Amino acid sequence: MPRHALISGASIAGPALAHQLHARGWRTTVVERAPRLRDEGQNIDVRGSAREVLRRMGLETEALAAGTGEVGLRFVDGAGAVVAEFPAGTGGTDGATAEMEILRGELSRILYEHTRASTDYRFDQQIRELTEHGDHVTATLHDGEQIEADVVVVAEGTRSRTRGLVFGEVGLDELGMFVAHLTIPRTADDDQWWRWYGASGSRSVGLRPDNRGTTRAMLNHLTDVRGLETLDRADQVTILRRTFADAGWQTRRILDALDDAPMYFDAIAQARLTRWNHGRVVLLGDAAWSAGPFGTGTSLALVGAYVLAGELAGADGDATAKTAAALARYEERMRPYVDWAQDVRPSAIRAMNPRSAAGLAVQRTALRAAAPIMSKLGRITGRASRMPSIMTELPHYPAPLRPVAPA
């Protein structure tokens, strides 16, 4: 009988893992507390070894075709004039805009479409309780149904609820930034550039193209206030309007759309756990290692799913010792990548979001002087060097038992 993985989370990491495990002979079930796939969210990029993961899954061409068409990043001033311009990267890791830019919802949809025939998806459902029995885990869902699995994978977000059932309360490193992602009507002035506008008061505003005929807007703010992500939408909208009322540029256009625009609001935080597995329960994606504000989450999720599937498939049989060894190897391979991604310096966040008008003027002067600055951006964030090898070279695993890409 095929081994069974119960996966909690149907965004990126969960369906990617289901795809890889099914190809290696596993049976998979995915539970997702949302009633449907989520379309809200931002543009994401896929780089380096994560791009190779999609290639091996047979999904690279489809993901490229579903891209946003973003051609690069432009920093602009209050009048919309370009301060500095950074075209999209053509390599696997360079550029603020990658060659593969895609909406989070689009990539999630692609992964779902390529797994729904082979994976049992349960939307509007959550795991309420987990009980380990040595050679398997029993998960009790919120409707009372019990599911037995060889492995349970928690592939949820930074503030995962299911993680707490096994790992208890996890202290997050709050980075002091909240972000609102909105989908707003496209106008004739919108083009294929990601436009970033910095306002004093540690505020920034972004407009990015999508492939849906709309525009993705971002409102970012550094603040000492905590817990804003727990408020209801009405209170979050009020805070956004008050915080950005005098920001300038096209901010008013975004604020005017707040009542009706689909919105995702969150406070940026990092999850730093000493281990990602407990018995036959293992963490994947942001639930394990939420990295923070510099756009590595999707690539980490894809590579993590690939490594976890490869290690589990290589553990012949379902003996507890072999499963434990597989989960230990998964963590050993992923730790260098996660440590690199989480090396986010507070000074880098402040540099991208100056508090004073003078600081903003210094930032713009530096940006003007730095073009072309793709390598310079790496130094600003302190992360261009020291890249772990797994970012460019994936571990080798035996070929899947089944063709990876569905017919």
NORPESUL-V469370 format. One record per pair of residues at least 6 apart in sequence whose ideal C-beta (glycine too) atoms are under 7 Angstrom apart, sorted by sequence separation. I is the first residue (numbers start at 1). J is the second residue. If there is no record, write none. Layout:
# NORPESUL-V469370
I/J + I/J
This chain:
# NORPESUL-V469370
22/28 + 54/60 + 76/82 + 77/83 + 89/95 + 131/137 + 140/146 + 141/147 + 154/160 + 156/162 + 198/204 + 199/205 + 209/215 + 210/216 + 276/282 + 291/297 + 316/322 + 354/360 + 370/376 + 378/384 + 7/14 + 21/28 + 76/83 + 88/95 + 130/137 + 131/138 + 139/146 + 156/163 + 163/170 + 197/204 + 244/251 + 276/283 + 315/322 + 46/54 + 74/82 + 75/83 + 89/97 + 138/146 + 139/147 + 154/162 + 196/204 + 197/205 + 207/215 + 208/216 + 228/236 + 315/323 + 51/60 + 54/63 + 75/84 + 86/95 + 88/97 + 89/98 + 90/99 + 130/139 + 154/163 + 291/300 + 354/363 + 375/384 + 7/17 + 18/28 + 86/96 + 88/98 + 89/99 + 138/148 + 139/149 + 196/206 + 207/217 + 315/325 + 7/18 + 74/85 + 88/99 + 129/140 + 195/206 + 206/217 + 228/239 + 244/255 + 286/297 + 289/300 + 315/326 + 18/30 + 127/139 + 128/140 + 136/148 + 137/149 + 194/206 + 195/207 + 206/218 + 276/288 + 314/326 + 351/363 + 72/85 + 73/86 + 128/141 + 136/149 + 139/152 + 205/218 + 72/86 + 127/141 + 128/142 + 136/150 + 158/172 + 194/208 + 205/219 + 241/255 + 312/326 + 15/30 + 72/87 + 126/141 + 137/152 + 240/255 + 271/286 + 273/288 + 311/326 + 5/21 + 14/30 + 71/87 + 72/88 + 125/141 + 126/142 + 204/220 + 271/287 + 285/301 + 46/63 + 71/88 + 125/142 + 190/207 + 192/209 + 203/220 + 241/258 + 271/288 + 70/88 + 125/143 + 203/221 + 240/258 + 271/289 + 311/329 + 190/209 + 202/221 + 271/290 + 285/304 + 311/330 + 10/30 + 202/222 + 270/290 + 284/304 + 5/26 + 7/28 + 219/240 + 237/258 + 269/290 + 270/291 + 284/305 + 4/26 + 7/29 + 10/32 + 130/152 + 221/243 + 270/292 + 308/330 + 2/25 + 3/26 + 4/27 + 5/28 + 6/29 + 7/30 + 8/31 + 9/32 + 73/96 + 307/330 + 2/26 + 73/97 + 268/292 + 284/308 + 2/27 + 43/68 + 72/97 + 190/215 + 219/244 + 268/293 + 282/308 + 307/333 + 10/37 + 11/38 + 43/70 + 70/97 + 186/213 + 307/334 + 186/214 + 185/214 + 186/215 + 236/265 + 351/380 + 184/214 + 304/334 + 70/101 + 183/214 + 184/215 + 348/380 + 67/100 + 68/101 + 183/216 + 184/217 + 348/381 + 67/101 + 68/102 + 303/337 + 348/382 + 67/102 + 68/103 + 127/162 + 130/165 + 181/216 + 182/217 + 219/254 + 64/100 + 66/102 + 129/165 + 130/166 + 229/265 + 63/100 + 181/218 + 217/254 + 229/266 + 300/337 + 345/382 + 19/57 + 127/165 + 229/267 + 300/338 + 63/102 + 179/218 + 180/219 + 228/267 + 343/382 + 66/106 + 203/243 + 343/383 + 51/92 + 179/220 + 203/244 + 300/341 + 205/247 + 177/220 + 178/221 + 207/250 + 280/323 + 340/383 + 48/92 + 63/107 + 66/110 + 177/221 + 203/247 + 205/249 + 47/92 + 48/93 + 177/222 + 178/223 + 282/327 + 296/341 + 47/93 + 176/222 + 205/251 + 340/386 + 63/110 + 176/223 + 340/387 + 62/110 + 176/224 + 199/247 + 340/388 + 51/100 + 199/248 + 205/254 + 289/338 + 178/228 + 277/327 + 291/341 + 292/342 + 294/344 + 47/98 + 59/110 + 178/229 + 291/342 + 293/344 + 337/388 + 46/98 + 174/226 + 197/249 + 292/344 + 336/388 + 45/98 + 289/342 + 337/390 + 46/100 + 277/331 + 336/390 + 337/391 + 45/100 + 59/114 + 276/331 + 45/101 + 46/102 + 275/331 + 293/349 + 333/390 + 43/101 + 44/102 + 43/103 + 44/104 + 180/240 + 41/103 + 42/104 + 333/395 + 41/104 + 44/107 + 41/105 + 39/105 + 38/105 + 37/105 + 184/254 + 272/342 + 37/108 + 37/109 + 182/254 + 270/342 + 184/257 + 37/112 + 182/257 + 184/261 + 183/261 + 182/261 + 183/262 + 182/262 + 182/263 + 181/263 + 180/263 + 181/264 + 314/397 + 313/397 + 180/265 + 310/395 + 36/123 + 179/266 + 294/381 + 303/390 + 310/397 + 35/123 + 178/266 + 306/394 + 307/395 + 30/119 + 34/123 + 35/124 + 178/267 + 179/268 + 294/383 + 29/119 + 28/119 + 29/120 + 30/121 + 31/122 + 32/123 + 177/268 + 19/111 + 30/122 + 33/125 + 15/108 + 22/115 + 29/122 + 32/125 + 33/126 + 174/267 + 175/268 + 31/125 + 175/269 + 12/107 + 16/111 + 19/114 + 31/126 + 174/269 + 175/270 + 12/108 + 15/111 + 19/115 + 22/118 + 31/127 + 173/269 + 11/108 + 15/112 + 18/115 + 22/119 + 97/194 + 172/269 + 173/270 + 172/270 + 12/111 + 172/271 + 173/272 + 15/115 + 18/119 + 170/271 + 10/112 + 170/273 + 167/273 + 103/210 + 31/141 + 10/121 + 158/269 + 167/278 + 166/278 + 158/271 + 166/281 + 177/293 + 175/292 + 29/147 + 175/293 + 8/127 + 74/193 + 76/195 + 74/194 + 76/196 + 163/283 + 71/192 + 72/193 + 73/194 + 74/195 + 75/196 + 76/197 + 70/192 + 71/193 + 72/194 + 69/192 + 73/196 + 70/194 + 163/287 + 154/281 + 160/287 + 222/349 + 152/280 + 158/286 + 151/280 + 152/281 + 153/282 + 154/283 + 155/284 + 157/286 + 150/280 + 154/284 + 155/285 + 157/287 + 151/282 + 153/284 + 156/287 + 222/353 + 155/287 + 158/290 + 6/139 + 154/287 + 220/353 + 17/153 + 17/155 + 70/208 + 42/181 + 70/209 + 41/181 + 68/208 + 69/209 + 6/147 + 14/155 + 40/181 + 68/209 + 13/155 + 68/210 + 69/211 + 6/149 + 68/211 + 137/280 + 5/149 + 67/211 + 137/281 + 4/149 + 5/150 + 9/154 + 66/211 + 4/150 + 5/151 + 6/152 + 7/153 + 8/154 + 9/155 + 3/150 + 8/155 + 9/156 + 132/279 + 5/153 + 7/155 + 8/156 + 132/280 + 204/353 + 130/281 + 202/353 + 202/354 + 202/355 + 8/162 + 201/355 + 198/353 + 200/355 + 198/354 + 200/356 + 200/357 + 200/360 + 151/312 + 198/360 + 43/208 + 198/363 + 150/318 + 80/249 + 78/248 + 78/249 + 151/323 + 177/349 + 43/216 + 76/249 + 42/216 + 175/349 + 42/218 + 135/318 + 135/320 + 134/320 + 40/262 + 39/262 + 40/263 + 41/264 + 40/264 + 50/298 + 54/302 + 50/299 + 53/302 + 45/295 + 53/303 + 48/299 + 46/298 + 47/299 + 50/302 + 46/299 + 50/303 + 53/306 + 44/298 + 49/303 + 46/302 + 17/284 + 13/284 + 13/285 + 12/285 + 9/285 + 95/374 + 94/374 + 83/364 + 96/377 + 84/367 + 83/367 + 84/368 + 16/301 + 20/305 + 24/309 + 83/368 + 89/374 + 12/298 + 16/302 + 20/306 + 84/370 + 85/371 + 86/372 + 77/364 + 84/371 + 86/373 + 13/301 + 17/305 + 21/309 + 86/374 + 12/301 + 16/305 + 20/309 + 24/313 + 117/406 + 12/302 + 13/304 + 17/308 + 21/312 + 13/305 + 17/309 + 75/367 + 114/406 + 93/387 + 93/391 + 92/392 + 3/318 + 49/390 + 53/394 + 49/391 + 52/394 + 48/391 + 49/392 + 48/392 + 49/393 + 49/394 + 58/404 + 59/405 + 57/404 + 58/405 + 56/404 + 57/405 + 24/400 + 25/401 + 23/400 + 24/401 + 23/401 + 23/402 + 23/404
